[in-house]
Amino acid sequence: MFCSERLARTTGLGARSERRHARGDFSCPESLNVTVRTDRSMSRPGAFTRVEVAIAVVAVAAWVALALPGYGDFVTRSKFTEAHRVLGDLYDGMEQYGEQSSYVGGPCAPTGAPSAQVKYFDFSCAPGEPTTETFTLLAVGKPGTDIEGLTYSVNHFWVRTTTIAPGSWMADQGYPEDRTCWVDRRSGRCTR
């Protein structure tokens, strides 16, 4: 690019400087380094505009608003698996114990190392049980947790029930209060 072209772009004197250059009246030192600034060079390459950032923030906020309730349900349901797992293990232990003599003296609560892994439920036998021929195992949500008021039970026939205390957090969230299965969703769907 000629010096006159560089000057024309920066000063707006294009035709006049080209005439002077053509006549030879005008000499341009080669060291003249004129930077042409356009609208594009004013912004930083790769930077985001405020509008783009605002759109991204709104999109993330909408995603979070949709995801958080589902995530909260997922976390609550994950606590139910503790009761289902431990009650299943206790049921198997009672059945093995009952095959030897009677259910009296069988395991009503987890013992040993697995009991250290129990965080959300207290396990016991129903009052007055086990007898020589029957037992009912209970998993009661620990006080002070969001599953307080929830009770899962299983008897010697593998009949499973769910009881939710009226007025508890679980009842307020829409879980059904009494079912003859282990409820694991607000809709009342049962664990198989």
C-alpha positions as CSV (number, residue, x, y, z in Angstrom):
1,M,0.0,0.0,0.0
2,F,1.3,3.4,-0.9
3,C,1.9,6.0,1.7
4,S,-0.8,8.2,0.2
5,E,-3.3,5.4,0.6
6,R,-2.4,5.0,4.2
7,L,-2.8,8.7,4.7
8,A,-6.0,8.8,2.8
9,R,-7.6,6.1,5.0
10,T,-6.6,7.8,8.2
11,T,-7.1,11.5,7.3
12,G,-9.8,11.4,4.7
13,L,-7.6,13.4,2.2
14,G,-7.4,10.6,-0.3
15,A,-7.9,12.4,-3.7
16,R,-5.7,15.3,-2.8
17,S,-2.8,13.2,-1.5
18,E,-3.0,10.9,-4.5
19,R,-2.7,13.9,-6.9
20,R,0.3,15.2,-4.9
21,H,1.9,11.7,-5.0
22,A,1.3,11.4,-8.7
23,R,2.9,14.8,-9.4
24,G,5.9,13.9,-7.2
25,D,5.3,16.9,-4.9
26,F,4.7,14.7,-2.0
27,S,7.1,12.3,-0.5
28,C,6.2,9.8,2.2
29,P,8.9,8.4,4.5
30,E,8.9,4.6,4.5
31,S,9.1,4.7,8.3
32,L,5.6,6.1,8.5
33,N,3.5,3.5,10.1
34,V,-0.1,4.4,10.2
35,T,-2.5,1.9,11.7
36,V,-5.9,1.8,10.1
37,R,-8.6,1.5,12.7
38,T,-12.0,0.1,11.8
39,D,-15.0,-0.8,13.9
40,R,-13.8,-4.4,13.9
41,S,-10.4,-3.7,15.3
42,M,-11.8,-1.6,18.1
43,S,-13.3,-4.7,19.8
44,R,-11.0,-7.4,21.2
45,P,-11.0,-10.5,19.1
46,G,-12.6,-13.5,20.9
47,A,-14.4,-11.3,23.5
48,F,-18.1,-11.7,24.3
49,T,-20.5,-8.8,24.2
50,R,-22.7,-8.0,27.1
51,V,-25.7,-9.3,25.3
52,E,-24.1,-12.6,24.7
53,V,-23.1,-12.9,28.3
54,A,-26.6,-11.9,29.4
55,I,-28.1,-14.6,27.2
56,A,-25.7,-17.2,28.6
57,V,-26.6,-16.2,32.2
58,V,-30.4,-16.4,31.5
59,A,-29.9,-19.9,29.8
60,V,-27.9,-21.2,32.8
61,A,-30.5,-19.8,35.3
62,A,-33.3,-21.5,33.4
63,W,-31.5,-24.8,33.3
64,V,-30.8,-24.6,37.1
65,A,-34.4,-23.7,37.8
66,L,-35.5,-26.8,36.0
67,A,-32.8,-29.1,37.3
68,L,-32.9,-28.3,41.0
69,P,-36.3,-29.8,41.9
70,G,-35.5,-33.0,40.1
71,Y,-32.1,-33.2,41.7
72,G,-33.7,-32.7,45.2
73,D,-36.1,-35.6,44.5
74,F,-33.2,-37.7,43.3
75,V,-31.2,-37.0,46.5
76,T,-34.3,-37.9,48.7
77,R,-34.9,-41.1,46.8
78,S,-31.3,-42.1,47.1
79,K,-31.8,-42.2,50.9
80,F,-34.6,-44.7,50.5
81,T,-32.2,-47.3,49.1
82,E,-30.5,-47.5,52.5
83,A,-33.7,-48.7,54.1
84,H,-34.5,-51.1,51.3
85,R,-31.0,-52.6,51.3
86,V,-30.7,-53.0,55.1
87,L,-34.3,-54.3,55.5
88,G,-33.6,-56.9,52.8
89,D,-30.5,-58.0,54.6
90,L,-32.2,-58.2,58.0
91,Y,-35.1,-60.2,56.4
92,D,-32.6,-62.7,55.0
93,G,-30.9,-62.9,58.4
94,M,-34.3,-63.5,60.2
95,E,-35.2,-66.2,57.7
96,Q,-31.9,-68.0,58.2
97,Y,-32.3,-67.6,62.0
98,G,-35.9,-68.9,61.9
99,E,-34.9,-72.0,59.9
100,Q,-32.7,-73.1,62.8
101,S,-35.3,-72.7,65.6
102,S,-37.7,-69.7,65.8
103,Y,-37.5,-66.0,65.0
104,V,-37.0,-65.1,68.7
105,G,-33.5,-63.6,69.1
106,G,-33.1,-63.0,65.4
107,P,-31.4,-59.8,64.1
108,C,-33.7,-56.8,64.4
109,A,-31.0,-54.2,63.6
110,P,-27.7,-54.1,61.7
111,T,-24.7,-55.0,63.7
112,G,-20.9,-54.8,63.1
113,A,-19.3,-52.7,60.3
114,P,-22.4,-52.3,58.1
115,S,-24.2,-50.5,60.9
116,A,-21.6,-47.7,60.7
117,Q,-22.9,-47.1,57.1
118,V,-26.5,-46.5,58.3
119,K,-27.1,-42.7,58.1
120,Y,-30.8,-42.0,57.5
121,F,-32.8,-44.7,59.2
122,D,-33.1,-46.4,62.6
123,F,-33.8,-50.2,62.4
124,S,-35.7,-52.3,64.9
125,C,-38.4,-55.0,65.2
126,A,-42.0,-54.0,65.8
127,P,-43.0,-54.0,69.5
128,G,-43.6,-57.5,70.8
129,E,-41.8,-59.2,68.0
130,P,-40.2,-61.4,66.9
131,T,-42.3,-64.3,68.2
132,T,-41.6,-67.9,67.5
133,E,-43.4,-67.7,64.1
134,T,-43.7,-64.0,63.1
135,F,-41.6,-60.9,62.8
136,T,-41.9,-57.4,61.5
137,L,-38.8,-55.3,60.7
138,L,-39.0,-51.5,60.8
139,A,-36.9,-48.7,59.2
140,V,-37.8,-45.3,60.7
141,G,-36.5,-42.1,59.3
142,K,-34.1,-40.4,61.7
143,P,-35.3,-37.3,63.5
144,G,-34.0,-34.0,62.1
145,T,-33.7,-35.3,58.6
146,D,-36.0,-34.7,55.6
147,I,-37.2,-38.3,55.8
148,E,-38.3,-38.0,59.4
149,G,-41.8,-39.5,59.7
150,L,-41.2,-42.1,57.1
151,T,-41.4,-45.8,58.1
152,Y,-40.8,-48.8,56.0
153,S,-41.7,-52.2,57.3
154,V,-41.5,-55.9,56.1
155,N,-43.0,-58.9,57.8
156,H,-42.2,-62.6,57.7
157,F,-44.3,-63.1,54.5
158,W,-42.3,-60.3,52.7
159,V,-45.3,-58.0,52.9
160,R,-43.8,-54.5,52.6
161,T,-45.5,-51.3,53.8
162,T,-44.8,-47.6,53.8
163,T,-46.2,-45.2,56.4
164,I,-45.7,-41.5,56.3
165,A,-46.7,-39.4,59.3
166,P,-49.3,-36.6,58.5
167,G,-47.7,-33.2,58.7
168,S,-44.2,-34.5,58.1
169,W,-41.9,-33.1,55.4
170,M,-42.5,-36.2,53.3
171,A,-46.3,-35.8,53.5
172,D,-46.0,-32.1,52.6
173,Q,-44.0,-33.0,49.5
174,G,-46.9,-35.2,48.3
175,Y,-45.8,-38.7,49.1
176,P,-48.8,-41.0,49.8
177,E,-49.3,-41.6,53.5
178,D,-50.0,-45.3,53.7
179,R,-49.2,-48.0,51.0
180,T,-48.8,-51.7,51.0
181,C,-45.4,-51.5,49.3
182,W,-42.2,-49.5,49.6
183,V,-42.9,-46.1,48.0
184,D,-40.0,-44.5,46.4
185,R,-41.6,-41.6,44.4
186,R,-44.1,-38.8,45.0
187,S,-46.5,-40.4,42.6
188,G,-46.8,-43.4,44.9
189,R,-44.8,-45.7,42.6
190,C,-43.4,-48.7,44.5
191,T,-40.0,-50.3,44.6
192,R,-40.1,-53.7,43.0
